[in-house]
Amino acid sequence: MSPLTETEIVALNEALDDEYRALATYDQVIADFGDALPFNNIREAMG
């Protein structure tokens, strides 16, 4: 297996950042509104 290119590393970091933003959004919705579907299901699936 060859090492990742700089472009691949940047893309993976951007995707990871996007997932962290989504997680923060789900957590905030749940904090504001309680166990609101589908946010609580998605949050649980993310671990």
Backbone hydrogen bonds, N-H to C=O, Kabsch-Sander energy under -0.5 kcal/mol:
donor,donor_aa,acceptor,acceptor_aa,energy
9,I,5,T,-2.3
10,V,6,E,-2.4
11,A,7,T,-2.3
12,L,8,E,-2.5
13,N,9,I,-2.4
14,E,10,V,-2.3
15,A,11,A,-2.2
16,L,12,L,-2.3
17,D,13,N,-2.5
18,D,14,E,-2.1
19,E,15,A,-1.9
20,Y,16,L,-2.2
21,R,17,D,-2.2
22,A,18,D,-2.2
23,L,19,E,-2.5
24,A,20,Y,-2.3
25,T,21,R,-2.1
26,Y,22,A,-2.6
27,D,23,L,-2.5
28,Q,24,A,-2.1
29,V,25,T,-2.5
30,I,26,Y,-2.4
31,A,27,D,-2.3
32,D,28,Q,-2.5
33,F,29,V,-2.9
34,G,30,I,-2.1
36,A,34,G,-2.2
37,L,35,D,-0.6
39,F,36,A,-0.6
40,N,36,A,-1.8
42,I,38,P,-2.5
43,R,39,F,-2.7
44,E,40,N,-2.3
45,A,41,N,-2.0
46,M,42,I,-1.4
47,G,43,R,-0.6
47,G,44,E,-0.9
